[in-house]
Amino acid sequence: MGTAVFLRLAFAAFVHVISASSNGQKSTRFVRCDKEEGIYPGNVISSITSPRLRCFEKCAADDKCRSLNVCPSSDVPGQYDCTLQNRHNPWNCTGMITASDPECFHAEKVHHCTEMQIPNQNNDCVCKPCYKGPGCTQHVIDCKEGMELFTSNYGYPFLTCLIQPTTATEPFLVGCNLRYGTTNLINRVQNASGWSELDWASYGWNDYKKGMGNFYKSNYFVGLENMYLFLNQFHYRLNMWNTYHDQTINPVSPSFRKIILGNENNQYALQYGYYTSVPTSSAPNTYESYKGQGIAHPFCTADHDCGTCAKDNGPGWYFLESNGNCTGTSPFAILAQWPQNPGLLALASTDYPMERQ
């Protein structure tokens, strides 16, 4: 097996080993621990006496080898005694012990992680949040799976992720809260007068089917088809979260359980089992705002209307009564509010985190 080794002559920084493997070239980089002099007393998996570069080749070829101690041999002139170890120094190259020779040093193997990987505390490559499978090339089906697979949120529990539900052919962008495992498919933000950077009422059926907006600019909808694929893989609870421009008003969060969405042939009809909320003095109990509990609400747009619901009220899910009247908005209707009266409280934002039940 041919091997090329790039070595800084003073050996103050790194060793780079490039060797042939069954998958082509394998690149392994080692970094010398120079915060403290000495060696690290780790778990030894093998010991060899050889030229110094051969020690690094040996560790590079062994996936179990994660670090090594290198010392001039006291028995064989010009050779080095090397101990290969199966763990890294967990204290970031501190806590060394004094070696018998001042030229002894400890070096750590650095893995080259792929774009979908990050190094863990042992410097092993593990999947980034929301990726899984061999080589971390697969997407999670929802943010709960992302939470279960990624054991540390690294201080940022909320992030955007690509997910791919079980029957989806392509991944799509959502908001993930890795602390609670909730998935956010929709964001709505507006100013105190009700203006939004997206004119939701101007979009037609095909726009809502495919989705619109930009998650990084706050206003975003994942699309009816993606929402259908997401909601039909498990039962989800929606915890709608409304905040207001008046900072003295507490946010309110009605909870809708067992959200079900039909396919396009059924006009993406929405229904939910039941909902609850904790009323406050500034946001009284207005359950009548969300009528049609347990009844399918068809999605309506101006070019694909339910009577004149969308034309009169803006796009969203509405319960169309037999007499043609639209009564009550669903939690996803464009004017969804809590309370419903738009003159009472000015919404600043509405978030829609969904939790797998």
C-alpha positions in Angstrom: 0.0 0.0 0.0 1.5 3.3 -1.1 1.7 6.1 1.5 2.6 9.7 1.4 3.3 11.6 4.6 3.5 15.4 4.9 5.4 16.3 8.1 6.3 19.7 9.5 10.1 19.2 10.2 10.0 20.7 13.7 7.0 18.6 14.4 5.3 21.4 16.2 1.9 21.3 14.5 0.6 18.3 12.4 1.1 15.2 10.5 -0.9 14.4 7.4 -1.1 10.8 6.1 -2.5 10.0 2.7 -2.8 6.3 2.0 -4.5 3.9 -0.5 -7.7 2.2 0.6 -10.4 0.0 -1.0 -12.5 3.2 -1.5 -9.7 5.2 -3.0 -7.5 7.6 -1.1 -7.8 7.9 2.7 -6.7 11.1 4.3 -5.8 11.2 8.0 -4.6 14.2 9.9 -2.9 14.3 13.3 -2.4 17.3 15.5 0.3 17.4 18.1 -0.8 18.4 21.6 1.5 21.3 22.5 -0.5 23.0 25.3 1.5 20.9 27.8 4.6 18.8 27.4 4.4 15.1 28.1 2.2 12.2 27.1 -1.4 11.1 27.7 -1.9 7.9 29.7 -4.8 6.5 27.6 -6.0 2.9 26.9 -3.3 1.3 24.8 -4.3 -1.0 22.0 -0.9 -1.7 20.6 2.8 -0.7 20.9 5.4 -0.7 18.2 9.1 0.4 17.8 9.6 1.8 14.4 10.5 5.0 12.5 8.4 7.9 13.7 6.4 8.2 10.5 5.5 4.5 10.6 3.8 5.1 13.9 1.4 7.5 12.3 0.8 5.2 9.3 -0.1 2.4 11.7 -2.6 4.6 13.6 -4.1 6.0 10.4 -4.7 2.4 9.2 -6.5 1.4 12.4 -10.0 2.8 12.9 -9.8 2.0 16.6 -6.7 4.2 17.0 -7.6 7.7 18.0 -4.3 9.0 19.5 -0.7 8.0 20.1 2.3 8.7 22.3 5.7 9.0 20.6 9.0 8.7 22.4 12.6 8.1 21.2 13.5 4.5 21.7 15.9 3.8 24.5 16.8 0.4 23.0 17.0 1.0 19.3 18.8 4.1 18.1 17.0 6.2 15.6 13.7 4.4 16.2 10.7 5.5 18.3 8.6 3.6 20.8 4.9 4.4 20.0 1.8 3.4 21.9 -1.5 3.5 20.0 -4.6 4.4 22.0 -8.3 4.0 21.5 -9.4 7.3 23.0 -8.6 11.0 22.8 -7.6 13.3 25.6 -10.9 14.5 26.9 -9.4 17.6 28.5 -8.4 19.2 25.2 -4.7 18.3 25.4 -4.2 19.1 29.1 -3.6 16.8 32.1 -0.5 15.3 30.5 2.0 13.3 32.5 5.8 13.8 32.4 7.6 11.4 30.0 11.0 9.8 30.4 12.4 11.8 27.5 11.7 15.5 26.9 11.2 14.7 23.2 8.2 12.6 23.9 4.8 14.0 22.7 1.2 13.1 22.3 -0.8 13.4 19.0 -4.5 13.2 18.3 -6.1 11.8 15.1 -8.4 14.4 13.5 -11.3 13.0 11.5 -12.4 14.8 8.4 -16.2 14.9 8.8 -18.5 15.3 5.8 -20.8 18.2 5.2 -23.6 16.3 7.1 -21.3 15.4 10.1 -19.8 17.1 13.1 -17.1 15.9 15.5 -18.3 14.8 19.0 -16.4 15.1 22.2 -14.2 12.2 21.3 -13.5 13.8 17.9 -15.5 11.1 16.1 -17.7 12.2 13.2 -21.4 11.9 14.1 -24.5 13.1 12.1 -25.5 16.7 12.3 -29.0 17.4 13.7 -31.7 16.1 11.4 -29.4 13.7 9.5 -29.2 10.0 10.0 -28.1 6.7 8.4 -24.9 5.5 6.9 -22.7 8.4 6.0 -25.4 10.7 7.5 -27.0 11.1 4.0 -30.6 10.5 5.1 -33.0 13.1 6.5 -35.1 12.5 9.6 -38.9 12.1 9.2 -39.7 14.9 11.7 -38.0 16.9 14.4 -38.9 14.4 17.2 -36.7 11.9 15.4 -34.0 14.6 15.1 -34.3 15.1 18.9 -34.0 11.4 19.6 -30.9 10.9 17.4 -29.1 14.1 18.4 -28.4 13.9 22.1 -26.9 17.4 22.6 -28.3 20.6 21.2 -25.0 22.5 21.6 -26.9 25.5 23.0 -29.2 26.1 20.1 -32.4 24.1 20.6 -34.1 25.8 17.6 -32.8 25.5 14.1 -34.0 25.0 10.5 -33.8 21.5 9.2 -34.5 19.5 6.1 -36.9 16.6 6.9 -38.3 13.9 4.7 -41.6 12.2 5.9 -42.0 8.5 5.2 -43.9 8.9 1.9 -42.2 12.1 0.7 -39.9 11.8 -2.4 -38.0 15.0 -1.5 -37.0 16.7 1.7 -38.3 20.2 2.7 -37.4 22.9 5.1 -39.0 23.2 8.6 -38.2 24.7 12.0 -37.1 22.2 14.6 -37.0 22.6 18.4 -34.6 19.9 19.5 -35.4 20.4 23.1 -39.0 19.4 22.7 -39.0 17.6 19.4 -41.6 19.9 17.8 -41.8 20.7 14.0 -42.9 24.1 12.7 -44.4 24.1 9.2 -45.7 27.7 9.2 -44.5 31.1 10.4 -46.5 34.3 10.3 -45.3 37.7 11.3 -47.0 41.1 10.8 -46.7 44.6 12.0 -49.1 46.4 14.4 -51.3 47.5 11.5 -51.6 43.9 10.2 -49.1 44.3 7.2 -47.1 41.3 6.3 -44.2 41.0 3.8 -46.3 38.2 2.2 -49.7 39.1 0.9 -51.3 35.8 1.8 -54.6 36.6 0.0 -52.8 37.1 -3.3 -51.7 33.5 -3.7 -53.7 30.9 -5.5 -54.3 27.2 -5.1 -51.0 26.0 -6.8 -49.0 28.5 -4.6 -50.5 27.1 -1.4 -50.0 23.5 -2.7 -46.2 24.1 -3.3 -45.6 26.5 -0.4 -44.2 30.1 -0.3 -42.1 32.5 1.7 -38.7 32.3 3.3 -38.2 30.7 6.7 -35.2 32.9 7.4 -37.3 36.0 6.8 -40.0 34.7 9.2 -43.0 34.4 6.9 -43.1 30.9 5.5 -45.5 28.1 4.6 -44.2 24.6 3.8 -47.1 23.9 1.3 -50.3 21.9 1.5 -48.8 18.8 -0.1 -45.8 18.7 2.2 -48.1 19.3 5.1 -50.3 16.4 4.1 -47.3 14.1 3.8 -46.1 15.2 7.2 -49.4 15.0 9.2 -50.3 11.6 7.8 -47.3 9.7 9.1 -48.3 10.0 12.8 -50.8 11.8 15.0 -49.7 15.3 15.8 -50.8 17.9 18.3 -50.7 21.5 17.3 -49.7 24.0 20.0 -50.6 27.3 18.3 -48.5 30.2 19.8 -49.8 33.8 19.4 -47.8 36.8 20.5 -49.0 40.4 20.5 -47.4 43.8 19.8 -48.6 45.0 23.2 -45.9 43.6 25.4 -48.2 43.7 28.4 -50.4 41.0 26.9 -49.4 37.4 27.7 -49.0 35.1 24.7 -51.8 32.5 24.4 -51.5 29.0 23.1 -54.6 26.9 22.2 -53.7 23.3 21.7 -55.3 21.3 18.9 -55.0 17.5 19.1 -55.1 14.8 16.5 -54.7 17.1 13.5 -55.7 15.3 10.3 -55.3 16.5 6.7 -56.9 15.1 3.5 -55.1 14.9 0.2 -55.6 17.2 -2.8 -58.6 15.2 -4.1 -60.3 16.0 -0.7 -59.3 19.7 -1.0 -56.7 19.2 1.8 -59.6 19.2 4.2 -58.5 19.7 7.8 -60.0 18.4 11.0 -58.9 18.1 14.6 -60.2 16.1 17.5 -60.5 18.7 20.2 -58.6 21.8 21.5 -57.9 23.4 24.8 -56.5 26.7 26.1 -56.0 28.6 29.4 -57.9 31.9 29.1 -56.4 35.1 30.6 -58.0 38.4 31.5 -56.4 39.9 28.4 -57.3 37.0 26.1 -60.7 35.6 27.3 -62.1 32.2 26.3 -63.3 32.5 22.8 -63.7 28.8 21.8 -66.3 29.8 19.2 -63.5 31.2 17.1 -62.7 27.7 16.0 -65.8 25.9 14.9 -66.2 22.6 13.2 -64.4 20.5 15.7 -64.2 16.9 14.3 -65.6 18.1 11.0 -63.4 18.4 7.8 -62.6 22.0 6.8 -61.8 22.3 3.0 -59.0 24.6 2.1 -60.1 27.7 0.1 -58.4 30.1 -2.2 -59.8 32.8 -4.5 -59.3 30.5 -7.5 -60.4 27.4 -5.7 -63.1 28.7 -3.4 -65.6 27.2 -1.0 -68.5 29.3 -1.9 -67.1 32.8 -1.4 -65.2 32.0 1.8 -61.7 32.9 0.6 -63.0 35.9 -1.4 -64.8 37.3 1.7 -62.3 36.3 4.4 -58.9 35.5 2.9 -57.5 32.0 2.2 -57.5 29.4 4.9 -59.5 26.4 6.2 -63.2 27.3 6.8 -66.3 25.4 7.8 -68.8 25.8 5.0 -72.3 25.5 6.3 -75.1 24.1 4.1 -76.5 27.6 3.6 -73.2 28.8 2.1 -72.1 30.8 5.0 -68.5 30.5 6.3 -68.4 30.4 10.1 -65.3 30.2 12.3 -61.7 30.0 11.2 -59.4 27.1 11.6 -56.1 27.5 13.4 -54.4 27.9 10.0 -56.8 30.5 8.5 -55.1 33.7 7.4 -56.9 35.8 10.0 -56.6 33.2 12.9 -56.5 35.2 16.1 -57.0 34.8 19.8 -59.4 36.4 20.5 -60.9 36.5 17.0 -61.8 40.2 17.0 -58.9 41.9 15.0 -59.7 45.2 16.6 -59.1 43.9 20.2 -55.5 42.7 20.0 -52.9 43.2 17.3 -51.0 40.0 16.6 -47.2 40.2 16.2 -46.6 36.6 15.2 -48.2 33.2 15.1 -46.1 30.0 15.3 -47.4 26.5 14.8 -45.1 23.9 16.5 -46.4 20.4 16.0 -45.7 17.6 18.5 -45.9 13.9 17.7 -48.2 12.1 20.0 
